[in-house]
Amino acid sequence: MIDPLSPPAPAAIGESPQTPLAGEQLELLSFTLAGQDYAMDIMLVREIRNWSEPTPLPRTPDFVRGVITLRGTVLPILDLAKRLGLPGGESEERAVIIVLNVAGRSFGVTVDAVSDILTVPASALQDAPNMGEDAGESFVRGLLLDDERMIRILAAEDLAPRAHGAPPRDEMQATRETGPAAVEKELGQALG
């Protein structure tokens, strides 16, 4: 059974979501949260659901609202505003749950409202500014200027908490092997 809150396996060569290819079009699901505009890769979205009250679990981070069942599967629900360090958003009755599947892990995030599906060239994304080591996890992969809005593109793979004892994501990135030998090693681990 896959642990939905365990860290994702490192991406194989060429699969890094942070390095889109030149000329590539990105499809993003945009939404509002605490009066701000956000988006994430639509390919990670499994479904969008109306609010249903999660069952709380003891000894979980404060941004984990609890779990719901989705077609017989227990699904963790994260309060995205709390995870991002934002003030609370809309009332729970008006909230929406976006169900994500990221690297084999499924979880839901609460947002105030889903806005639109955007198709933009990868070149339109601007890098998020580096706020230094004291900024902690920013979760923002890039920024998109759309008319008068600045849309923050979230790194959905960083939203779920790490499993107890798992290395920090930047440490996992730093130790990631590259090249053909690394691909063979990852395939061997996946198949073996």
N, C-alpha and C positions, 0 to 999 in steps of 0.2 A: 504494500500500500504506500502511496506517495504521501509524504508529510507536506501539507499545503503551506506550512510556515517555514520549511527548511530553505536554505539559500539555493538559488538556482545553480545548475551546473555551468561551468564556464562555456561561453559560446565557442563554436568551432570557428576556424579561420573564415573570414568573410561574412560572419553572421552578427558582428557587433552592431547593435542598434544605434550606437553613437557615431558611426561613420557611414552615412548614406552615400551612395554612389552619385557621381556627377550626373545631372540630367534626370535623376530619379524623381518620381512623383511620390509624395507621401499622402496617405489618407489618414486623417486625424478625427477623433471624436472630440468635439469641444463641449465644455460644460462650465457652469458657474459654481463657485464655492466662496462663501463669505464675501459676496459682491465682486469677486475677481474672476477673470477668464483663464481657463486652463484647457489643455487638450492632451490626448495620449494616442498612441498608435491604435487605430481601429482594429488591426489584425489581432490585438490582444483581448478585444472585447468579445465575450461569449454571449452576453445578453444584457438587457437593461430591464430592471424590475421596479415595480412600485415598492414603497416602503413596507417592510414587515419587521416586527420587533424581534431582534435577536435574543437568544437565550444567553445571559451572561455566564462567563466561566471565571472561576477564582484564579488569582495569581497570574493574570495576564497584564500586559502593558495597558495604560489608560486609554490608548487609542484603539484597542481591540474592543469593539462593542459586544461581541459574543459570536454565536453561531446560529445559522438557520439551516434548514434542510432544503435541498434543491434536488428534486426528483430522486430522493433516497440517499443523497450524498450530503454529508455535513460540510458546511461552507463557512469559514471564518469571515466576519464582517468588520472592516476597519472604518473608523471615523476619520475620513480623509482630512477634515479641517484640523482635528487634533494632531494627526500624524504630521501635518505640515506646520504646526505651531500657529494656526490661525484662530481667530475668535470663532465661536459657534456660528453655524450658518442658519438656514431656514429651519422651521419647526420640523420635527421628525415626521409628522404626517405628510408634509410636502416633499420630504427628501426622496431621492431616487437611489437605488443601488445599482452600480455598474459591476457586473460579474466579469472578472478577468481570468484569463488562463495564461500564466507567464511561466515559461520553462517547465511545464508539467504541473505547476501549482495553481490551484484555483482558489480565488478569494474574491470577496466583494468589497467595494468602497462606496461610502455614502457621499453624495454630492447634492447640491441644492436643486439643480435642474440641468438637463441635457440640452445643449443649444443647437448644434449643427454638425454636419459632417463636412470637413474641409479637405480639399485636394489642393496641395501646394507643391511647388518644386522644392526639392531638398535644399537648393541654394538660397531659398527665402529664409531659412532658419538662421538665426544668429546665435553664437555661443553665449551661454549664460556667463556672466562675469564671475571671476574667481574671487570669492569673498574671504579667502584665507582659511587656515586650519581651525580658527576659533568659531567659524560659522557652522560647524557640524555638517550633517547631511542636508544638502539643499533640495535634493530630489528633482531639480530642474535640469533637464537635458539641454534645452535651448529656448529661444524666444522667437516669436513670430509677430510681426507687425501686420495687422489686418485692419485696413481703414484707420479708424481712430483707436482701435483696441490693441493692447499688448497682451498676447496670449502666451502663457507659460507652458512649455511642453514638458510634461512629467516623464521621468524615467520610471515606468511602472514596475520594472523588475526590482527596484530598490524600496518599494513601499512596504512589502511584507517584512515583518521582523525576522532577524536571523535566528536560527535555532540556537539553543543554549550551547555555548562552547565553540560556535562557528566563528571563523576569522572575520574581521571586518571586510566589507566588500572591496574597499580600495586595496587591502592587503591581498585579497584573492586576485584582483586584477594585476597587482605587481608581480605575483608569482606565476601568472599564467604563462605557459610555454607557447611558443609560436613555431610555425614551420611545419613541413610534412610529417616529421616525427611526432609532433604534438597531435596532429590530426589522427595518425595511426593509433597513438596511445589512447585518445578519447574514444575512438571507434572500438578498440579492444575492450575498454572498460565498459562501454555501453552494451556490447554484445556478449561480454564474457562473464 
